[in-house]
Amino acid sequence: MSLSVQQMLALILFLPWFAILSGLFWFYPRQPRTAARRLFDLASIAIAVVAFVLVARWAHDYAVPTGTAGNIWRQVLATTSGYGVFLGVMVVAWFVRRQWLRGGR
């Protein structure tokens, strides 16, 4: 398997789950549905995916294969760290959006 496919394997495998989480983030709450909110939601999802890719690539390159674990350790570290960053960005975006929709209270 080529190095670029190995580095993107976590994204390829998590893409359906990211689509579900992004869809839930996009559709809830249902109101208000303004252009600014759509732009914020789209930017949040894009930032989360870009952060995932950057961290997963870094983790894949950072991980050192160990004795019996071999190259799977690279995939494990890339997947877990990238997924954590994706969820972290989405949670921060959710709190920011919630505060914004409440009027900054």
OpenMM code with the backbone's topology and positions (N, CA, C; nanometers):
from openmm import Vec3, app, unit

residues = "MET SER LEU SER VAL GLN GLN MET LEU ALA LEU ILE LEU PHE LEU PRO TRP PHE ALA ILE LEU SER GLY LEU PHE TRP PHE TYR PRO ARG GLN PRO ARG THR ALA ALA ARG ARG LEU PHE ASP LEU ALA SER ILE ALA ILE ALA VAL VAL ALA PHE VAL LEU VAL ALA ARG TRP ALA HIS ASP TYR ALA VAL PRO THR GLY THR ALA GLY ASN ILE TRP ARG GLN VAL LEU ALA THR THR SER GLY TYR GLY VAL PHE LEU GLY VAL MET VAL VAL ALA TRP PHE VAL ARG ARG GLN TRP LEU ARG GLY GLY ARG".split()
positions = [
    Vec3(0.0848, -0.1160, 0.0000),
    Vec3(0.0000, 0.0000, 0.0000),
    Vec3(0.0900, 0.1232, 0.0000),
    Vec3(0.0557, 0.2218, -0.0812),
    Vec3(0.1392, 0.3410, -0.0907),
    Vec3(0.1295, 0.4237, 0.0372),
    Vec3(0.2297, 0.5070, 0.0586),
    Vec3(0.2367, 0.5880, 0.1800),
    Vec3(0.1200, 0.6860, 0.1880),
    Vec3(0.0823, 0.7462, 0.0772),
    Vec3(-0.0281, 0.8431, 0.0807),
    Vec3(-0.1603, 0.7752, 0.1170),
    Vec3(-0.1825, 0.6537, 0.0694),
    Vec3(-0.3042, 0.5810, 0.1061),
    Vec3(-0.2988, 0.5408, 0.2526),
    Vec3(-0.1827, 0.4999, 0.3014),
    Vec3(-0.1685, 0.4664, 0.4428),
    Vec3(-0.1994, 0.5866, 0.5309),
    Vec3(-0.1519, 0.7031, 0.4903),
    Vec3(-0.1748, 0.8230, 0.5704),
    Vec3(-0.3216, 0.8647, 0.5691),
    Vec3(-0.3928, 0.8348, 0.4624),
    Vec3(-0.5328, 0.8747, 0.4514),
    Vec3(-0.6304, 0.7626, 0.4877),
    Vec3(-0.5800, 0.6474, 0.5277),
    Vec3(-0.6652, 0.5341, 0.5589),
    Vec3(-0.7636, 0.5660, 0.6709),
    Vec3(-0.7189, 0.6368, 0.7724),
    Vec3(-0.8084, 0.6717, 0.8825),
    Vec3(-0.9239, 0.7583, 0.8327),
    Vec3(-0.8943, 0.8551, 0.7474),
    Vec3(-1.0012, 0.9396, 0.6934),
    Vec3(-1.0962, 0.8581, 0.6073),
    Vec3(-1.0432, 0.7699, 0.5265),
    Vec3(-1.1273, 0.6870, 0.4404),
    Vec3(-1.2212, 0.6011, 0.5254),
    Vec3(-1.1698, 0.5437, 0.6325),
    Vec3(-1.2511, 0.4576, 0.7174),
    Vec3(-1.3509, 0.5352, 0.8028),
    Vec3(-1.3151, 0.6569, 0.8435),
    Vec3(-1.4022, 0.7359, 0.9294),
    Vec3(-1.4972, 0.8262, 0.8519),
    Vec3(-1.4847, 0.8357, 0.7216),
    Vec3(-1.5674, 0.9263, 0.6436),
    Vec3(-1.7180, 0.9050, 0.6648),
    Vec3(-1.7699, 0.7823, 0.6670),
    Vec3(-1.9140, 0.7669, 0.6939),
    Vec3(-1.9548, 0.8182, 0.8320),
    Vec3(-1.8741, 0.7924, 0.9326),
    Vec3(-1.9062, 0.8387, 1.0672),
    Vec3(-1.8972, 0.9907, 1.0755),
    Vec3(-1.7979, 1.0496, 1.0082),
    Vec3(-1.7866, 1.1947, 1.0048),
    Vec3(-1.9065, 1.2562, 0.9325),
    Vec3(-1.9562, 1.1899, 0.8304),
    Vec3(-2.0746, 1.2396, 0.7590),
    Vec3(-2.1968, 1.2388, 0.8502),
    Vec3(-2.2117, 1.1350, 0.9313),
    Vec3(-2.3244, 1.1284, 1.0253),
    Vec3(-2.3124, 1.2382, 1.1296),
    Vec3(-2.1952, 1.2528, 1.1916),
    Vec3(-2.1766, 1.3568, 1.2927),
    Vec3(-2.1946, 1.4964, 1.2342),
    Vec3(-2.1427, 1.5171, 1.1148),
    Vec3(-2.1565, 1.6476, 1.0498),
    Vec3(-2.3025, 1.6760, 1.0146),
    Vec3(-2.3740, 1.5742, 0.9708),
    Vec3(-2.5156, 1.5912, 0.9416),
    Vec3(-2.5957, 1.6281, 1.0649),
    Vec3(-2.5676, 1.5631, 1.1758),
    Vec3(-2.6362, 1.5970, 1.3008),
    Vec3(-2.6038, 1.7395, 1.3436),
    Vec3(-2.4771, 1.7779, 1.3300),
    Vec3(-2.4367, 1.9141, 1.3645),
    Vec3(-2.5070, 2.0144, 1.2739),
    Vec3(-2.5201, 1.9824, 1.1461),
    Vec3(-2.5789, 2.0734, 1.0489),
    Vec3(-2.7297, 2.0909, 1.0724),
    Vec3(-2.8013, 1.9817, 1.1015),
    Vec3(-2.9469, 1.9862, 1.1069),
    Vec3(-3.0050, 2.0227, 1.2431),
    Vec3(-2.9295, 2.0123, 1.3503),
    Vec3(-2.9841, 2.0410, 1.4834),
    Vec3(-2.9063, 2.1520, 1.5490),
    Vec3(-2.9715, 2.2474, 1.6087),
    Vec3(-3.1159, 2.2698, 1.6132),
    Vec3(-3.1678, 2.3175, 1.4782),
    Vec3(-3.2952, 2.2938, 1.4564),
    Vec3(-3.3539, 2.3228, 1.3249),
    Vec3(-3.3680, 2.4718, 1.2975),
    Vec3(-3.3885, 2.5504, 1.3988),
    Vec3(-3.4078, 2.6943, 1.3803),
    Vec3(-3.3133, 2.7703, 1.4728),
    Vec3(-3.2668, 2.8862, 1.4415),
    Vec3(-3.2851, 2.9603, 1.3171),
    Vec3(-3.1899, 2.9100, 1.2094),
    Vec3(-3.2331, 2.9162, 1.0883),
    Vec3(-3.1544, 2.8660, 0.9749),
    Vec3(-3.1217, 2.9851, 0.8843),
    Vec3(-3.0248, 3.0653, 0.9258),
    Vec3(-2.9856, 3.1835, 0.8498),
    Vec3(-2.8629, 3.1527, 0.7639),
    Vec3(-2.8314, 3.2444, 0.6760),
    Vec3(-2.7122, 3.2277, 0.5916),
    Vec3(-2.5856, 3.2283, 0.6772),
    Vec3(-2.5846, 3.3115, 0.7792),
    Vec3(-2.4679, 3.3168, 0.8683),
    Vec3(-2.4498, 3.1845, 0.9421),
    Vec3(-2.5585, 3.1246, 0.9834),
    Vec3(-2.5498, 2.9959, 1.0524),
    Vec3(-2.5002, 2.8880, 0.9582),
    Vec3(-2.5503, 2.8866, 0.8358),
    Vec3(-2.5039, 2.7874, 0.7382),
    Vec3(-2.3549, 2.8022, 0.7121),
    Vec3(-2.3100, 2.9260, 0.6992),
    Vec3(-2.1680, 2.9518, 0.6768),
    Vec3(-2.0852, 2.9068, 0.7967),
    Vec3(-2.1338, 2.9365, 0.9177),
    Vec3(-2.0636, 2.8925, 1.0384),
    Vec3(-2.0559, 2.7408, 1.0456),
    Vec3(-2.1670, 2.6731, 1.0190),
    Vec3(-2.1696, 2.5269, 1.0242),
    Vec3(-2.0746, 2.4663, 0.9210),
    Vec3(-2.0791, 2.5197, 0.8006),
    Vec3(-1.9914, 2.4695, 0.6945),
    Vec3(-1.8445, 2.4927, 0.7287),
    Vec3(-1.8127, 2.6097, 0.7805),
    Vec3(-1.6747, 2.6394, 0.8193),
    Vec3(-1.6295, 2.5490, 0.9338),
    Vec3(-1.7178, 2.5238, 1.0290),
    Vec3(-1.6831, 2.4370, 1.1424),
    Vec3(-1.6521, 2.2948, 1.0958),
    Vec3(-1.7344, 2.2427, 1.0079),
    Vec3(-1.7125, 2.1076, 0.9562),
    Vec3(-1.5832, 2.1021, 0.8754),
    Vec3(-1.5603, 2.2030, 0.7925),
    Vec3(-1.4380, 2.2061, 0.7118),
    Vec3(-1.3137, 2.2154, 0.7995),
    Vec3(-1.3181, 2.2976, 0.9020),
    Vec3(-1.2043, 2.3101, 0.9934),
    Vec3(-1.1795, 2.1777, 1.0646),
    Vec3(-1.2865, 2.1095, 1.1065),
    Vec3(-1.2716, 1.9815, 1.1757),
    Vec3(-1.2074, 1.8767, 1.0849),
    Vec3(-1.2479, 1.8724, 0.9589),
    Vec3(-1.1903, 1.7743, 0.8657),
    Vec3(-1.0446, 1.8074, 0.8358),
    Vec3(-1.0153, 1.9346, 0.8130),
    Vec3(-0.8763, 1.9742, 0.7866),
    Vec3(-0.7886, 1.9455, 0.9083),
    Vec3(-0.8396, 1.9742, 1.0278),
    Vec3(-0.7636, 1.9447, 1.1502),
    Vec3(-0.7392, 1.7945, 1.1625),
    Vec3(-0.8407, 1.7140, 1.1308),
    Vec3(-0.8243, 1.5691, 1.1344),
    Vec3(-0.7128, 1.5252, 1.0410),
    Vec3(-0.7162, 1.5746, 0.9174),
    Vec3(-0.6161, 1.5335, 0.8186),
    Vec3(-0.4760, 1.5730, 0.8640),
    Vec3(-0.4615, 1.6955, 0.9119),
    Vec3(-0.3289, 1.7422, 0.9547),
    Vec3(-0.2755, 1.6608, 1.0724),
    Vec3(-0.3596, 1.6382, 1.1721),
    Vec3(-0.3149, 1.5638, 1.2900),
    Vec3(-0.2908, 1.4170, 1.2565),
    Vec3(-0.3765, 1.3587, 1.1746),
    Vec3(-0.3584, 1.2176, 1.1374),
    Vec3(-0.2292, 1.1981, 1.0586),
    Vec3(-0.2004, 1.2895, 0.9685),
    Vec3(-0.0747, 1.2787, 0.8918),
    Vec3(0.0459, 1.2956, 0.9837),
    Vec3(0.0359, 1.3928, 1.0745),
    Vec3(0.1459, 1.4138, 1.1688),
    Vec3(0.1658, 1.2893, 1.2550),
    Vec3(0.0564, 1.2351, 1.3088),
    Vec3(0.0662, 1.1185, 1.3967),
    Vec3(0.1196, 0.9976, 1.3208),
    Vec3(0.0795, 0.9815, 1.1964),
    Vec3(0.1284, 0.8689, 1.1171),
    Vec3(0.2793, 0.8791, 1.0972),
    Vec3(0.3283, 0.9993, 1.0728),
    Vec3(0.4716, 1.0184, 1.0548),
    Vec3(0.5476, 1.0134, 1.1867),
    Vec3(0.4822, 1.0533, 1.2951),
    Vec3(0.5460, 1.0599, 1.4264),
    Vec3(0.5626, 0.9217, 1.4892),
    Vec3(0.4656, 0.8355, 1.4691),
    Vec3(0.4654, 0.7042, 1.5340),
    Vec3(0.5832, 0.6192, 1.4844),
    Vec3(0.6452, 0.5523, 1.5782),
    Vec3(0.7566, 0.4628, 1.5459),
    Vec3(0.7063, 0.3199, 1.5619),
    Vec3(0.7136, 0.2399, 1.4545),
    Vec3(0.6694, 0.1000, 1.4672),
    Vec3(0.7502, 0.0287, 1.5755),
    Vec3(0.6802, -0.0426, 1.6593),
    Vec3(0.7461, -0.1156, 1.7677),
    Vec3(0.7399, -0.2641, 1.7414),
    Vec3(0.8284, -0.3372, 1.8027),
    Vec3(0.8412, -0.4826, 1.7921),
    Vec3(0.7275, -0.5557, 1.7251),
    Vec3(0.6351, -0.6095, 1.8032),
    Vec3(0.5301, -0.6940, 1.7478),
    Vec3(0.4159, -0.6138, 1.6877),
    Vec3(0.3996, -0.4879, 1.7265),
    Vec3(0.2887, -0.4073, 1.6740),
    Vec3(0.3107, -0.3705, 1.5285),
    Vec3(0.4333, -0.3469, 1.4896),
    Vec3(0.4625, -0.3140, 1.3505),
    Vec3(0.3984, -0.1830, 1.3065),
    Vec3(0.3585, -0.1781, 1.1823),
    Vec3(0.3031, -0.0556, 1.1249),
    Vec3(0.1611, -0.0251, 1.1706),
    Vec3(0.0934, -0.1181, 1.2330),
    Vec3(-0.0429, -0.0908, 1.2788),
    Vec3(-0.0447, 0.0201, 1.3826),
    Vec3(0.0637, 0.0348, 1.4575),
    Vec3(0.0705, 0.1407, 1.5577),
    Vec3(0.0545, 0.2776, 1.4923),
    Vec3(0.1082, 0.2956, 1.3731),
    Vec3(0.0923, 0.4226, 1.3017),
    Vec3(-0.0554, 0.4503, 1.2732),
    Vec3(-0.1269, 0.3484, 1.2298),
    Vec3(-0.2691, 0.3667, 1.2001),
    Vec3(-0.3493, 0.3933, 1.3269),
    Vec3(-0.3159, 0.3241, 1.4334),
    Vec3(-0.3877, 0.3431, 1.5594),
    Vec3(-0.3670, 0.4844, 1.6118),
    Vec3(-0.2430, 0.5300, 1.6144),
    Vec3(-0.2153, 0.6647, 1.6634),
    Vec3(-0.2781, 0.7700, 1.5729),
    Vec3(-0.2691, 0.7523, 1.4429),
    Vec3(-0.3280, 0.8490, 1.3499),
    Vec3(-0.4795, 0.8552, 1.3653),
    Vec3(-0.5427, 0.7403, 1.3795),
    Vec3(-0.6880, 0.7357, 1.3917),
    Vec3(-0.7360, 0.7965, 1.5221),
    Vec3(-0.6773, 0.7565, 1.6330),
    Vec3(-0.7247, 0.8061, 1.7621),
    Vec3(-0.6972, 0.9549, 1.7811),
    Vec3(-0.5799, 0.9992, 1.7430),
    Vec3(-0.5500, 1.1414, 1.7602),
    Vec3(-0.6325, 1.2265, 1.6639),
    Vec3(-0.6460, 1.1825, 1.5401),
    Vec3(-0.7270, 1.2571, 1.4443),
    Vec3(-0.8733, 1.2630, 1.4842),
    Vec3(-0.9273, 1.1512, 1.5306),
    Vec3(-1.0671, 1.1478, 1.5740),
    Vec3(-1.0883, 1.2384, 1.6942),
    Vec3(-0.9934, 1.2387, 1.7863),
    Vec3(-1.0038, 1.3274, 1.9021),
    Vec3(-1.0050, 1.4737, 1.8617),
    Vec3(-0.9220, 1.5097, 1.7667),
    Vec3(-0.9187, 1.6478, 1.7197),
    Vec3(-1.0482, 1.6835, 1.6468),
    Vec3(-1.0985, 1.5937, 1.5640),
    Vec3(-1.2249, 1.6183, 1.4940),
    Vec3(-1.3363, 1.6437, 1.5955),
    Vec3(-1.3483, 1.5554, 1.6939),
    Vec3(-1.4531, 1.5735, 1.7953),
    Vec3(-1.4311, 1.7002, 1.8769),
    Vec3(-1.3058, 1.7308, 1.9078),
    Vec3(-1.2761, 1.8524, 1.9830),
    Vec3(-1.3202, 1.9778, 1.9090),
    Vec3(-1.2902, 1.9852, 1.7817),
    Vec3(-1.3309, 2.1015, 1.7025),
    Vec3(-1.4827, 2.1095, 1.6942),
    Vec3(-1.5485, 1.9972, 1.6747),
    Vec3(-1.6944, 1.9980, 1.6643),
    Vec3(-1.7611, 2.0365, 1.7971),
    Vec3(-1.7057, 1.9917, 1.9082),
    Vec3(-1.7622, 2.0274, 2.0392),
    Vec3(-1.7444, 2.1769, 2.0649),
    Vec3(-1.6263, 2.2301, 2.0365),
    Vec3(-1.6046, 2.3740, 2.0532),
    Vec3(-1.6999, 2.4519, 1.9633),
    Vec3(-1.7154, 2.4093, 1.8389),
    Vec3(-1.8070, 2.4768, 1.7464),
    Vec3(-1.9509, 2.4694, 1.7971),
    Vec3(-1.9880, 2.3562, 1.8552),
    Vec3(-2.1236, 2.3417, 1.9073),
    Vec3(-2.1488, 2.4405, 2.0209),
    Vec3(-2.0524, 2.4535, 2.1134),
    Vec3(-2.0688, 2.5483, 2.2239),
    Vec3(-2.0687, 2.6925, 2.1753),
    Vec3(-1.9819, 2.7244, 2.0806),
    Vec3(-1.9783, 2.8603, 2.0253),
    Vec3(-2.1095, 2.8921, 1.9549),
    Vec3(-2.1586, 2.7993, 1.8742),
    Vec3(-2.2849, 2.8218, 1.8032),
    Vec3(-2.4006, 2.8351, 1.9006),
    Vec3(-2.4040, 2.7537, 2.0043),
    Vec3(-2.5108, 2.7601, 2.1034),
    Vec3(-2.5125, 2.8952, 2.1731),
    Vec3(-2.3955, 2.9423, 2.2100),
    Vec3(-2.3842, 3.0728, 2.2749),
    Vec3(-2.4273, 3.1839, 2.1785),
    Vec3(-2.3861, 3.1718, 2.0536),
    Vec3(-2.4192, 3.2712, 1.9511),
    Vec3(-2.5692, 3.2743, 1.9249),
    Vec3(-2.6340, 3.1585, 1.9142),
    Vec3(-2.7764, 3.1530, 1.8865),
    Vec3(-2.8604, 3.2016, 2.0046),
    Vec3(-2.8064, 3.1898, 2.1243),
    Vec3(-2.8772, 3.2405, 2.2432),
    Vec3(-2.8626, 3.3916, 2.2582),
    Vec3(-2.7827, 3.4494, 2.1732),
    Vec3(-2.7672, 3.5951, 2.1788),
    Vec3(-2.6525, 3.6398, 2.2669),
    Vec3(-2.5574, 3.5508, 2.2927),
    Vec3(-2.4404, 3.5862, 2.3717),
    Vec3(-2.4653, 3.5951, 2.5210),
    Vec3(-2.5765, 3.5390, 2.5675),
    Vec3(-2.6082, 3.5438, 2.7112),
    Vec3(-2.5170, 3.4564, 2.7904),
] * unit.nanometer
topology = app.Topology()
chain = topology.addChain("A")
for resn in residues:
    res = topology.addResidue(resn, chain)
    for name in ("N", "CA", "C"):
        topology.addAtom(name, app.Element.getBySymbol(name[0]), res)
